[in-house]
Amino acid sequence: MDPRPNSIVKSWIFLTLSPTLRKRMISTNPASAKAAWDTIETIFQENKRTRTVALKGELRVIQMGDDTPELYIPPKIDSSITLLPSLASTMDDGRFCHLCING
């Protein structure tokens, strides 16, 4: 089997990465394009979990302060909740109401 297609795809993957991620991938030196892709997928899945935990933590400490509900809910809570599905996480309506009332 010709190793060139694997090398070409692996090069494409490396060239599309940020400099920081590229350095990380070079140090791991994946043997194939598939291994490189799997490594990147693992890194991003870990980042999703970390970002989800951080976002939910931020939501728990949001305070309404002197804002009106119209100024408090959409920009502070709703905008954060809309990010959760992109992180493969959700928040049910009951939890959303609890956050609004708590703040």
C-alpha positions as CSV (number, residue, x, y, z in Angstrom):
1,M,0.0,0.0,0.0
2,D,1.3,3.4,-0.9
3,P,2.1,5.5,2.2
4,R,1.9,8.8,0.4
5,P,-1.8,9.5,0.8
6,N,-1.6,9.0,4.6
7,S,1.4,11.4,4.7
8,I,-0.4,14.0,2.6
9,V,-3.6,13.9,4.8
10,K,-1.5,14.0,7.9
11,S,0.3,17.1,6.6
12,W,-3.0,18.7,5.8
13,I,-4.2,18.1,9.3
14,F,-1.0,19.6,10.8
15,L,-1.1,22.6,8.5
16,T,-4.6,23.5,9.6
17,L,-3.8,23.5,13.3
18,S,-2.9,26.6,15.4
19,P,0.8,26.9,16.2
20,T,0.3,25.8,19.8
21,L,-1.8,22.7,18.9
22,R,0.7,21.9,16.0
23,K,3.6,21.9,18.5
24,R,1.6,19.5,20.8
25,M,0.8,17.2,17.8
26,I,4.5,17.2,16.7
27,S,5.6,16.2,20.2
28,T,3.1,13.3,20.2
29,N,4.1,12.3,16.7
30,P,1.0,10.3,15.6
31,A,1.9,7.4,13.3
32,S,-1.0,8.0,10.8
33,A,-3.5,10.6,9.7
34,K,-6.2,8.6,11.6
35,A,-4.1,8.7,14.8
36,A,-3.6,12.5,14.4
37,W,-7.3,13.0,13.9
38,D,-8.1,10.9,16.9
39,T,-5.6,12.8,19.0
40,I,-7.2,16.1,18.0
41,E,-10.7,14.8,18.7
42,T,-9.6,13.8,22.2
43,I,-8.1,17.2,22.9
44,F,-11.3,18.9,21.8
45,Q,-13.6,16.6,23.8
46,E,-11.5,17.4,26.9
47,N,-11.8,21.1,26.2
48,K,-15.6,20.8,25.8
49,R,-16.0,19.2,29.2
50,T,-13.8,21.8,30.8
51,R,-15.6,24.6,29.1
52,T,-19.0,23.2,30.1
53,V,-18.0,23.0,33.7
54,A,-16.7,26.5,33.6
55,L,-19.8,27.9,31.9
56,K,-22.1,26.2,34.3
57,G,-20.0,27.6,37.2
58,E,-20.3,31.1,35.7
59,L,-24.1,30.7,35.4
60,R,-24.4,29.7,39.1
61,V,-22.7,33.0,40.3
62,I,-24.4,35.5,37.9
63,Q,-26.1,38.3,39.9
64,M,-28.9,40.5,38.7
65,G,-27.7,43.5,40.7
66,D,-29.5,46.6,39.8
67,D,-30.4,45.3,36.3
68,T,-34.0,44.9,35.2
69,P,-35.1,41.3,34.2
70,E,-34.9,42.4,30.6
71,L,-31.3,43.4,31.0
72,Y,-30.4,40.5,33.2
73,I,-31.8,37.4,31.6
74,P,-31.0,37.7,27.9
75,P,-27.4,38.9,28.0
76,K,-26.2,37.3,31.1
77,I,-28.0,34.0,31.3
78,D,-29.7,33.2,28.0
79,S,-26.5,33.9,26.0
80,S,-24.5,31.5,28.1
81,I,-27.2,28.8,27.9
82,T,-27.3,29.0,24.1
83,L,-23.6,27.9,24.1
84,L,-24.3,24.7,26.0
85,P,-25.6,22.7,23.0
86,S,-22.5,23.4,21.1
87,L,-20.6,21.8,24.0
88,A,-22.9,18.8,23.9
89,S,-24.6,19.8,27.1
90,T,-28.0,21.1,27.9
91,M,-30.0,22.8,30.7
92,D,-33.6,22.0,31.3
93,D,-36.2,24.7,31.8
94,G,-36.4,24.1,35.6
95,R,-32.7,24.7,36.0
96,F,-33.0,27.8,33.8
97,C,-35.8,29.2,36.0
98,H,-33.8,28.4,39.1
99,L,-30.8,30.4,37.8
100,C,-33.0,33.4,36.9
101,I,-34.6,33.4,40.3
102,N,-31.4,32.8,42.2
103,G,-29.5,35.7,40.6
